[in-house]
């Protein structure tokens, strides 16, 4: 551990600082996108506005469980995170956050979220959220990530669950429309994460993680990112063909798909770390705008 981080770890921490550290471990920026897509699922499952109390309870419950899963991920990967420039600042990696304390807080927060979903939403949503937690914190983090370069493809199922959870929160069942929303994020996840893995590949080499750019090279990874976005283009048209959305959504998503295809094709044919960074940032904007288009179309029609 670098001297500055060791000094920070050994210095006394106030309760406020410890809670702030834990909040950062919950990955609030990622969690925001998770809750946003879950909310869109709730709106799409409802004719008009969803019931307010169920909407709030589901949003808070999903956010709490997602935050707990992120904190467990940081806890499990604290040694790996300490080797990587992108993550060595995390309190678990620097030693500022004790293992027992982080585990206790994550258990408390996650349990509160599951209780809220069970008591104020419905049992199906609670069980599916628990499965999502286990899929990310255990199956992806502990089993898949250190074992296979296809980790993000298989493990991406957990990250694709939020809009489906939002749908079940309002309806109490899993419908084909909810599976379409799941499919969109599931296919979006690999090209999104592979762009990051490409320009951070040296970090993954140091950490000994078999990410696709490390095991198969950048060119192979970028080629597959482009192919995934081709598949994604087909998946994003499904809401229109199934009658979930109208022409406003279709026009918006075709434009978004064209830009994403342009980014990944250029990345494949003329790679640079700078372009990979822009592609990664665009992928987040892309998903946000796609779900915003679904929401807008829901009220325009």
N, C-alpha and C positions, 0 to 999 in steps of 0.2 A: 504494500500500500504506500503511495507517495506520502512524503512527510506532511504536506499541508492537509491531506485528507485524514491522516492519522491524528494530527493535532485536533482537527474538528471532531473526530470521533471520541477523543478523550476529554474534550471540554464539556462542562455541565450543560444540560439541555433543559429548558423550561418546558412546562406542559404544552404551552402554545407552540413552541418550536417542534416538539415531538408530533403534535397533531398535524402541523403544517407539513412535516416530513411524510407522515402517513398519507395525507391528502395527495401529495405529489406521487407517491407510490401507487395510488389508485388511477394514475394516468388520466387526469381530468379531460385533456384534449381528445383523447381517443374515446373516452366515456361519453363525451358530448355527442359525437357522431353516432355512437351506439344508441343512446337514448333518443336522438333525433329520428333515426330510422325506425325505432320502435314506435314512436309517436305517429309517424306516417302510417305504419301498419294499423294503428288504432283508428285513425281517421278513415282509411280506406275500407275498414271493416264496418264502419258506421254510416248510416244514411244521414249525412249532415255532420253535426258535432257529436263526438262521443260523450257519454255521461261523465260529468265533471269529476266526481269523486273517484270513480273507477279509473279514469284517465290519470289523475294525480297519483293515486295509489300504485298503479302499474308502472308509471314513469319513475317514481321514487324507488319502488322495489327493485326494478330492473337495474337502475343506476347503482343501488347499494350492492347488489350481487356482482355486477360487473366490476365495480371498484374493488371489492374483496378478491375477486379472481385476479385482477391486475396486481394487487399487493402480494398475493401468493406467488404469482409469476416472478415478481421481483425478488422475493425471498428465496425461491428455489434457484434462481439464476444469479444470485449475488456474486458468486465467484467469477462467473463468466462476464457479468456486467462490469466488474472491476478491471477487466482487461480491455474493454472497448471504450473508445473515446466518446461514443454516443451515449453511453449509459453509466460511466464510472462516477458521475455526480450523484446517482441515486443513493438515498440514505442507507439502503441495505448493502450496496456495493462499497460505500465508504466506511461502513461500520457505525454510522451515527444511529441507526435504528436497530436495537437489539432484536435477535431472532424471536425470542419468546413474546416480546411486546408486540411486534408486527403480526405474529401469528394470532395472538389474542385479539388484537383490534380487527384483523381481517375476519376472524370467526364471529366476532360480535356484530360487525357490519353486515356480513353475508347472511347471518342468521336472522337479523332484523329485516333484511330485504325479503327473505323467503317467507318469514311470518306474515309480513305485510301482503305479499302476493296471495298467500293461502287464505288469510282472514278477510281481506277486502277486495280481492279480485276473483280468482277461482283456483281450485287445486291443480287443474291441468297446466295452467301457466306457471304455477310454482314448481311442479315437477319438471317441466321442460326447461325452466330457468336453472334448476339444480343440475340437470343433465348438461346444460351449456357450461355451467361453472366447472363441472368435472371434466368436460371435454377440453376446456382451455387450460385450466390450472393443473390437471393431472395428465390426461392423454397427450395433449400437444406439448406442454412444457417439459414434462418428465420423460415421456416415452418417445414421442415422434421427433422433436426438435434435434436432440443429439444423435438420432439413429439413422435418419434418411433425408436425402435432399428433397424429397417430395413432402416434407413436413408441412409446409404451408398449404399445399394442395389438400391434403387430408384434414389437417387441423383447421383449415379455413371454414369447415362446417360450423364450428362454434361461433366464429365471428359473423356468420351469415344468419344467425338465429334471431336477432332483435326484431325485425319487422314481423316475423312469424309469431314471436312472443306477443307483440303488440296486437296482432290479429286475434290470437286466442284469448287475450285479456278481455276483448270486447265481445267475443262470440262464444267462447268456451269450447271451440273445436278447431281443428286444422283443416282449412279449405284449400282447394287447388290454387286459388289466388294467393294465399299466403306462401305456398310452396314456390310460386313464381318469384315472389319477392326474395325468398331465401336463395333461389337459384341465381338471381342477378348478383347478389353480394358474394355468393360462393365462387362464381366465375371471375368476378372483379378482383378478388383477394390476391391470387398469384401475381398478375402483372403489377398490381399496386406494390406488393411487398418485394418482388424481384427487382424493381427499379431501385429501391433502397438498398437491397442486398448487393447490387452491382457496384454502387459507388462506395459502399461500406465493406467491400469484400475483404480488405486487409484486416479489418477488425474481426471478421468471422474466422479468418485463417488463424489469428492469434488465439482466439477463443476455442479453436478446434471444433467448430460447428460445421456440419456438412451442408452448407447452403448451396443451392444450385450453381451460382456463379463460381463457387470454389471448386465443386466437384466436376462440373461439366463445362466451365468456361463462360465468359460473358456473352460471346456470340450466340452460343446455344441457348442461353437464358433469354436473351433479347428476341431471338426467333420465336421461342415458345410464348413469350409475353405477347408478341404480335398475334400469334394464333389464338391465344386466349381472348384477346380483345375482339377478334373476328367472331368467335363463339359468343362473346358478350353482346355483340351487336344483335345477333339473332335472339338472344334471351331478352334483351330490353324491348324488343318489339312485341313480345308476348302479352304484356298488359293491354296493348291496343287490340290485338287479335282476339283476346278473350273477353273484350268488352269492359275491362277494368278502367280503361281510360279512353280519351277521345283524340281527335286530330291535333289538339294543342300539345298534348304530351308527345305524340308521335313526331311532330315537327321538331320539338325541343330535343328529344333523345337522339334523333338521327343526326342533328348538328353536333351534339356532345360526342356521339360515337365517332363521327368523322374526325373530330379533333384528337380523340384518344387514339384512333387508328393511325393518324398522322404522326403523333408522338412516338408510338411504339415501332412503327415501320422505320422512321428515321433513326431511332435508337438502334434498331437491328442492323441497318445498312451503314450507319456512320456514327458509331458509339463514341460518347464522351461522358465523363463523370458529371459535367455541368448539365448535359442534356438529361442524364438519368435523374438528377435532382429535380429538374423542371418536370419531368414525367411523373415522378413521385408526388410532387405538389399538385400537379394537374389531376392525378387520380383521385385525390381527396376532394378537390373542387368538383370533379366530375360526379362523384357519387352524391355529394351534397345537392348539386343542381338537379340531378336526375330525380331524387326523392322529393325535392321541392317542386319539380314539374308535375310529379304525380299528385302532390297535394293541391297545387294550383288548379290542375285539370279537374280534380274531384269537385271543386266548388264552382268552376266555370261552366261545367256541363249542366 
